Amino acid sequence: MADIGTEIKYRLKREGILGYLLFINIAVFLLLRLSSVLFLLFNVSEVPFLHYLQVPSNPLLLLFRPWTLLTYMFTHYDFLHILFNMLWLYWFGKIFLYFFQPRQLGGLYLLGGLAGALFFILSYNIFPYFKEISDSSFLMGASASVMAIVFAISFYQKDYQINLLFLGKIKLIYLALFTFVIDLLAITSQNAGGHLAHIGGALFGIWFAASYQKGKDLTAPANRFLDGLVNLTKRKPKMKVSYRRTEPEQDYRDRRRKEAEELDAILDKLKHSGYESLSSEEKRKLFDASKK
């Protein structure tokens, strides 16, 4: 278990914000699925707290569950739902990071998800078509956040091309516009809420790209908020501690030289054979060295 934990920490550190977004989504999904199994053993067919993670279309109910504006974009229950969302997040998140900073990816994920939720709520309460279900509909999933990322990079780099199976090279913006048209045509389907959220996220992504080209970063306020949360969780030292090394100087130098040689050997092995070729002890030493 310790080895698994070490490997997860290493991969999260390597992938950065994209890795954390994927990890949170997958962890919440597994928690929900395991909970569903547990409740089913007691003849409870649905997870009772699932609706407390989904954002409701009813504005009055939202007033009592404001946290759902955040939790819904990390919540999935169906396997195919999370599979395709995470694949898109990983693929297009990687492309996004070629041109933008990791902080902007995290901020856009949150703001795009928020835009999708608000577009969903407004649509369900404005258009008469949704009147019968506007008080009892819920939204979950990372789709709006992912669409914000896809459209941001598509409209920021309009000539960027990707390779698609059977189609070959195609400009990313064409793929984005195709998905936008599909969502527009499906806003009266059974999954109308999801498609409306996609549109909301996509529109925010376009806004982000247009603003950034003019020198304004729309994710800056969200990043400051996230930085504040991170700083709150950091432990501040209560007192300054100083120490003096008791190890003889020559022994210290010999030990440090040996550690450096071992680390060089591990890095050389990693370069030629990949991370999976490392032993558990080598992975631990590599992780410890990365924290220094």
C-alpha positions as CSV (number, residue, x, y, z in Angstrom):
1,M,0.0,0.0,0.0
2,A,2.9,2.3,0.8
3,D,4.3,1.7,-2.6
4,I,1.0,2.5,-4.3
5,G,0.7,5.7,-2.3
6,T,4.2,6.7,-3.3
7,E,3.5,6.0,-7.0
8,I,0.3,8.0,-6.9
9,K,2.1,11.0,-5.2
10,Y,4.8,10.8,-7.8
11,R,2.4,10.7,-10.8
12,L,0.4,13.6,-9.3
13,K,3.5,15.6,-8.8
14,R,4.6,14.9,-12.4
15,E,1.2,15.7,-14.0
16,G,0.5,18.7,-11.9
17,I,-3.0,20.3,-11.9
18,L,-4.2,18.1,-14.7
19,G,-3.3,15.0,-12.7
20,Y,-5.1,16.3,-9.7
21,L,-8.3,17.1,-11.7
22,L,-8.3,13.5,-13.1
23,F,-7.6,12.0,-9.7
24,I,-10.4,13.9,-7.9
25,N,-12.9,13.0,-10.6
26,I,-11.9,9.3,-10.5
27,A,-11.8,9.2,-6.7
28,V,-15.3,10.6,-6.4
29,F,-16.6,8.2,-9.0
30,L,-15.2,5.2,-7.2
31,L,-16.6,6.4,-3.9
32,L,-20.1,6.7,-5.4
33,R,-19.9,3.3,-7.1
34,L,-18.7,1.6,-3.9
35,S,-21.4,3.4,-1.9
36,S,-24.1,2.2,-4.4
37,V,-22.9,-1.4,-3.8
38,L,-23.1,-0.9,0.0
39,F,-26.6,0.6,-0.1
40,L,-27.9,-2.0,-2.5
41,L,-26.9,-4.7,0.1
42,F,-29.5,-3.0,2.3
43,N,-32.1,-2.8,-0.5
44,V,-31.5,0.9,-1.1
45,S,-31.4,1.3,-4.9
46,E,-30.0,4.8,-5.1
47,V,-27.2,6.6,-3.3
48,P,-29.0,8.9,-0.9
49,F,-26.4,11.7,-0.9
50,L,-26.0,11.8,-4.7
51,H,-28.4,14.8,-5.2
52,Y,-26.4,16.7,-2.6
53,L,-23.4,16.6,-5.0
54,Q,-25.5,17.5,-8.2
55,V,-26.5,21.1,-9.0
56,P,-30.3,21.5,-9.1
57,S,-32.2,23.4,-11.7
58,N,-34.4,24.9,-9.0
59,P,-32.9,28.2,-7.9
60,L,-34.6,28.0,-4.5
61,L,-33.1,24.6,-3.8
62,L,-29.8,25.9,-5.0
63,L,-29.9,28.5,-2.3
64,F,-29.8,25.7,0.3
65,R,-27.1,23.8,-1.6
66,P,-24.7,26.4,-3.0
67,W,-21.7,24.0,-2.8
68,T,-23.2,21.9,-5.6
69,L,-22.0,24.6,-8.1
70,L,-18.5,23.2,-7.3
71,T,-19.2,19.5,-6.5
72,Y,-21.3,18.8,-9.6
73,M,-18.3,19.2,-11.9
74,F,-16.4,16.4,-10.1
75,T,-19.3,14.0,-9.9
76,H,-20.0,11.1,-12.2
77,Y,-22.0,7.9,-11.7
78,D,-21.9,6.1,-15.1
79,F,-18.7,4.5,-16.3
80,L,-19.0,5.7,-19.9
81,H,-19.8,9.2,-18.7
82,I,-16.5,9.5,-16.7
83,L,-14.5,7.6,-19.3
84,F,-15.2,10.0,-22.1
85,N,-15.0,13.1,-19.9
86,M,-11.6,12.1,-18.5
87,L,-10.2,11.1,-21.9
88,W,-11.2,14.5,-23.3
89,L,-9.9,16.3,-20.3
90,Y,-6.5,14.5,-20.5
91,W,-6.1,14.9,-24.3
92,F,-7.2,18.5,-24.6
93,G,-5.7,19.4,-21.2
94,K,-2.3,18.4,-22.5
95,I,-2.8,20.6,-25.6
96,F,-3.9,23.5,-23.5
97,L,-0.8,23.3,-21.4
98,Y,1.4,23.7,-24.5
99,F,0.2,27.4,-24.7
100,F,-1.0,28.2,-21.2
101,Q,0.1,27.8,-17.5
102,P,-1.2,25.0,-15.2
103,R,-2.9,27.7,-13.0
104,Q,-5.0,28.8,-16.0
105,L,-6.1,25.2,-16.6
106,G,-7.4,24.9,-13.1
107,G,-9.1,28.2,-13.2
108,L,-10.7,27.6,-16.5
109,Y,-11.9,24.1,-15.4
110,L,-13.7,25.8,-12.4
111,L,-15.1,28.8,-14.3
112,G,-16.1,26.8,-17.3
113,G,-18.0,24.4,-15.0
114,L,-19.6,27.3,-13.2
115,A,-20.7,28.9,-16.6
116,G,-22.2,25.5,-17.7
117,A,-24.2,25.2,-14.5
118,L,-25.5,28.7,-14.7
119,F,-26.5,28.3,-18.4
120,F,-28.3,25.1,-17.4
121,I,-30.2,26.7,-14.6
122,L,-31.1,29.8,-16.6
123,S,-32.3,27.7,-19.6
124,Y,-34.5,25.4,-17.5
125,N,-36.2,28.4,-15.8
126,I,-36.6,30.7,-18.9
127,F,-37.7,28.3,-21.7
128,P,-41.3,27.0,-21.4
129,Y,-40.2,23.7,-22.9
130,F,-38.6,22.8,-19.5
131,K,-41.4,24.0,-17.3
132,E,-42.6,20.6,-16.2
133,I,-39.1,19.4,-15.2
134,S,-37.5,22.7,-14.1
135,D,-38.1,21.9,-10.4
136,S,-36.8,18.4,-10.4
137,S,-33.8,18.3,-12.7
138,F,-30.1,17.9,-11.6
139,L,-26.8,18.2,-13.4
140,M,-23.5,16.4,-12.8
141,G,-20.3,15.8,-14.7
142,A,-17.1,17.5,-15.9
143,S,-18.4,18.1,-19.5
144,A,-18.9,21.9,-19.2
145,S,-15.4,22.3,-17.7
146,V,-13.9,20.1,-20.5
147,M,-15.8,22.0,-23.2
148,A,-14.4,25.3,-21.8
149,I,-10.9,23.9,-22.2
150,V,-11.5,22.5,-25.7
151,F,-13.0,25.8,-27.0
152,A,-10.4,28.0,-25.3
153,I,-7.6,26.3,-27.1
154,S,-9.5,25.9,-30.3
155,F,-10.3,29.6,-30.6
156,Y,-6.9,30.7,-29.3
157,Q,-5.0,28.5,-31.8
158,K,-7.4,28.3,-34.7
159,D,-4.8,26.6,-37.0
160,Y,-3.8,23.9,-34.5
161,Q,-4.3,20.4,-36.0
162,I,-4.9,17.0,-34.5
163,N,-4.9,13.5,-35.9
164,L,-8.2,11.6,-35.9
165,L,-8.7,8.0,-36.7
166,F,-10.0,7.5,-40.2
167,L,-10.1,11.2,-40.8
168,G,-6.4,12.1,-40.6
169,K,-5.3,15.7,-39.7
170,I,-8.1,18.1,-38.9
171,K,-8.1,21.6,-37.4
172,L,-9.2,21.5,-33.7
173,I,-11.6,24.3,-34.2
174,Y,-13.6,22.2,-36.7
175,L,-14.0,19.5,-34.1
176,A,-15.1,22.0,-31.6
177,L,-17.6,23.6,-33.9
178,F,-19.0,20.2,-34.8
179,T,-19.6,19.3,-31.1
180,F,-21.2,22.7,-30.6
181,V,-23.7,22.1,-33.4
182,I,-24.4,18.6,-32.0
183,D,-25.2,20.1,-28.6
184,L,-27.4,22.8,-30.1
185,L,-29.4,20.1,-32.0
186,A,-29.7,18.0,-28.8
187,I,-31.0,20.7,-26.3
188,T,-34.5,19.2,-26.4
189,S,-33.3,15.6,-26.0
190,Q,-33.5,13.4,-22.9
191,N,-30.1,14.8,-21.8
192,A,-31.0,18.4,-22.5
193,G,-29.3,19.7,-19.3
194,G,-26.0,18.2,-20.2
195,H,-26.0,19.6,-23.7
196,L,-27.0,23.1,-22.3
197,A,-24.1,22.9,-19.8
198,H,-21.7,22.0,-22.7
199,I,-22.8,25.2,-24.5
200,G,-22.3,27.3,-21.4
201,G,-18.8,25.9,-20.9
202,A,-18.0,26.3,-24.6
203,L,-19.1,30.0,-24.6
204,F,-16.9,30.7,-21.6
205,G,-14.0,29.0,-23.3
206,I,-14.4,31.3,-26.4
207,W,-14.7,34.3,-24.1
208,F,-11.5,33.3,-22.3
209,A,-9.6,32.9,-25.6
210,A,-10.8,36.3,-26.9
211,S,-10.0,38.1,-23.7
212,Y,-6.6,36.5,-23.4
213,Q,-5.7,37.6,-26.9
214,K,-6.5,41.2,-25.7
215,G,-4.2,40.8,-22.7
216,K,-6.8,39.9,-20.0
217,D,-6.8,36.6,-18.1
218,L,-10.3,35.7,-17.0
219,T,-9.0,33.0,-14.8
220,A,-7.0,35.3,-12.6
221,P,-9.7,35.9,-9.9
222,A,-10.3,32.1,-9.6
223,N,-6.6,31.5,-9.3
224,R,-6.3,34.0,-6.5
225,F,-9.2,32.3,-4.7
226,L,-7.5,28.9,-5.1
227,D,-4.2,30.3,-3.9
228,G,-6.0,31.6,-0.8
229,L,-7.5,28.1,-0.1
230,V,-4.1,26.5,-0.5
231,N,-2.5,28.9,1.9
232,L,-5.2,28.3,4.5
233,T,-4.3,24.5,4.4
234,K,-0.6,25.0,4.8
235,R,0.8,24.6,8.2
236,K,2.7,27.6,9.5
237,P,5.7,26.9,11.8
238,K,5.1,28.0,15.3
239,M,8.7,28.5,16.0
240,K,12.0,28.5,14.2
241,V,14.1,25.4,14.8
242,S,17.8,25.3,14.2
243,Y,20.1,22.3,14.5
244,R,23.7,21.4,14.1
245,R,24.9,18.3,12.3
246,T,26.5,15.8,14.7
247,E,27.8,13.6,11.9
248,P,31.6,13.9,11.1
249,E,32.2,16.1,8.1
250,Q,34.0,13.3,6.1
251,D,31.2,10.8,6.8
252,Y,28.7,13.4,5.7
253,R,30.5,14.0,2.5
254,D,30.9,10.3,1.8
255,R,27.2,9.7,2.4
256,R,26.1,12.6,0.2
257,R,28.3,11.4,-2.6
258,K,26.9,7.9,-2.4
259,E,23.3,9.2,-2.4
260,A,24.1,11.3,-5.5
261,E,25.6,8.4,-7.3
262,E,22.6,6.2,-6.5
263,L,20.2,9.0,-7.7
264,D,22.2,9.4,-10.9
265,A,21.9,5.6,-11.5
266,I,18.2,5.7,-10.9
267,L,17.7,8.7,-13.2
268,D,19.7,6.9,-15.9
269,K,17.6,3.8,-15.5
270,L,14.4,5.9,-15.7
271,K,15.6,7.6,-18.9
272,H,16.4,4.3,-20.7
273,S,13.8,1.9,-19.3
274,G,11.0,4.0,-18.0
275,Y,9.3,4.4,-14.6
276,E,7.9,1.0,-14.5
277,S,11.3,-0.6,-14.6
278,L,12.2,0.9,-11.2
279,S,12.0,-1.2,-8.1
280,S,9.9,-0.2,-5.1
281,E,13.0,1.0,-3.3
282,E,14.2,3.0,-6.3
283,K,10.8,4.7,-6.6
284,R,10.9,5.6,-3.0
285,K,14.4,7.1,-3.3
286,L,13.3,9.0,-6.4
287,F,10.2,10.4,-4.6
288,D,12.2,11.4,-1.5
289,A,14.8,13.2,-3.7
290,S,12.1,15.1,-5.5
291,K,10.9,16.6,-2.2
292,K,14.4,18.0,-1.3
